[in-house]
């Protein structure tokens, strides 16, 4: 398999975390790329020019991090990251929705600040920044969302990647002081080998 990715992308990092959790690292060739440059090799597998993009051993292209993670979850080893049973699946999907929303909002702030006209009011960045803060507050108030078993699910991993990206790109969001329970939970997840091996640069 081939995975097109960028070291700073939280979407690509979530995919890499899943690769390590499912013990597939030896089966995936990593192709580092700059999606903003729209390189031809990336466009050939993903016309949207985004990472991650996975090319299977059969030559099929899968884009979007959740689609890729679902595929890797099915072909990899170990406990499923997206539970099969509905009673377990729903909480995992709820957490994934919050984690993905956190990633989207933090990424939105970053991109708006990078490309917006410096003379314009950063309306979208302010809106997304508020969404980041609200999401972390929701996680802090609902301990059930932080009740992680020995093996984290896709929801846990998406939240952890989102929190790490907030610290990586949005230093002004000092969320640990206002969300100590989330901070303690994050330290446990962030110490997993899959997280340590995929630190953003």
N, C-alpha and C positions, 0 to 999 in steps of 0.2 A: 504494500500500500504506500501511497505518497500523500503527505499532508503539507499543504501550502499554509504558511503561518508567518506571523510577525511577532517579535519578542515582546512588544509593548501591548499587544492586543489582549484584552481580558477574555474575549470570545475564543481566541486561539488558546489562551492559557487553560480555560475550562476544558477544552478538548484534550490538551496535553495531560491535565490532571487525570482525566478519565483513562487515557492511554496507560498511564502508570498504575492507576488503581486496578485496571483490568489486565495488567501484565502483558501488554502488547507492544512495549517499546522496541523490542527487537524485530517487530514485524512492520514497522512504519519508517519510511524514509522521510526525513524532514527537509522541506524546501523553503528556506527563508526568503521572504520577498517583501517588497514595499508596495502594498496595494494601492497607495495614492499615486504611484507612478504608472499604474495600469499596465504592467509588463505583459507581453504577448502570451507567455506560458501560463500565467494566471488566468488571463481572459479566455484561454482555450478550455479551461476546466470550470471557470466561473465567470460568466459574462457580466455579473454584477460588480466584479472587481473587488471582492471582499474576502477576508480571511476569517476563519479557516475554510479550506476547501479540501476535501478528501477524494482521492482517486483509489477505488478499490482494486483488489488484485484482478478483478474481471474487467478493469478499465472504465468502470462507471463512476461518474462524478456525483458526490453528495456535498451540498452546500448547506449553510446554516448550522451553527454549533449544536443545537439540540438534535437536529436530524443526524448529525455525525455522531454525537454522544450516544444516541439510541442505537445506532448501528454497532458501534464499538462495544456497547454494553451487551449486545446479543452475541457477538462473536468472541468476546474476551472471556477471561477466567474469573472465578470468584463470585461472591454474592451479587445479585442483580442490583444495579444502582437505581433502577426504576422498578419498584416492586410490581409483581403480577397481580396480587390480590388487591381488590378495590379498597379495603379498609386501610391498607398500608400505602397504596398508590396515591390516594387523595392527599394525605399530609405531605408526601414527597412532592407532588405537583404544586401544592400550595406554597411550599418553601421555594421550589424552583421559580415560581412566578415572582415572588418577592426578590429572590436573588437576581434573576434576569432583569427585573425592573430596576434594581439597584445598579447593575452593570450598565444598562441602557442610559440611565440618568447621569451617572458619573462620566460615561463616555461622551454623552451629549454635551456636558459642560466643557470637557476637554477640547472637543472638536470645535465648539462654538468659539471658545477663547483663541483657538489656533487660527481659524479662518475668517472670523467675523471682522467687519470693518471696525478699526479701532475708534472711529468717531461715532459709532452707533451705540445705542443703549443695549446692553446684553440681556434682552428680555428673556430669551430662551434659556440662556445659561442660568439666570436667576431662578427661573421656574424649575429647571432640572436640579439645581442645587437644593432647593427647598424639598424636592421629591426625595433626594438622597437622605436628608435629615429626617423627614417623616418616616421613611422606610426603616431606618435604623431605630427610631423611637418605637415603631410597631413591634419590631423584633425584641426589643428590650422589655416591652410590656406583656408579651405573650411567651412565657417560659416553655410552653408546649412546643413551640417552633424550634427551640434550642435543645430539645431532648434528643440528643444524638446517641445512637447505639454504637456498638463496637465498630461496625462498618457504616460509614456515612453514605447517605443516598445522594442522588443527583441534586436534590434541593439543598442539602447541607453544603455540597461542593460549590454550587453556584453562589450561595450566600458568602462563603469563605472567599471565593475569587472576587466577588463584588466588594467586600470589605477591604481586601488587600489592594484592590485597584483604587479605592477611595484614598487610602493612605499613600499610595504611590503617586497619584496625580492631584489630589485635592488636600494638600497639607493643612489648609485652613479649617477643614472639617475635623475638629478634635473630638471625635465621637466616643472615645474610650471613657472620658470623664462623665458623660451623660448616659452611657450604656455599659456599665461595668459587667453585667451578666453576659452581654454579648461579647465583651472583651475577653472574659474568661473562657467562654465557649470557643471563640476564634483562636485563642492561643493553643487549645488542644487540637483543633483541626489543622491549624497552620503548621503544626509540628509534624504532620504526616509527611512521609517521604515524597509523596506525589506533589505536595505543595512546595516542599523545600527544593525539589529538582526543577521547578518551573517558575522560579522567582522572576518577575519582569525586570527588564533592563531599559 
